[in-house]
Amino acid sequence: MTKLDKPLRRELDIDGKAYTLTVDPDGLKLTEKGRRNGVELRWSALASGDDAAAQAPPPQ
């Protein structure tokens, strides 16, 4: 299996809006295209089942 050692970016279309999904060694981040702030989820929070981190509302 290939180690994740650098960021991997992919574009997604969600309800007609373009988003960038970045997966890196620390976790993942979903950001509306053209914006800087997004929703982040750390791998440690996901692995521990931390619901608060997984259900954080997106920034406005």
Buried (B, 14 or more C-beta within 10 A) or exposed (E): EEEEEEEEEEEEEEEEEEBBBBBBEBBBBBBBEEEEEBBBBBBEBEEEEEEEBEEEEEEE
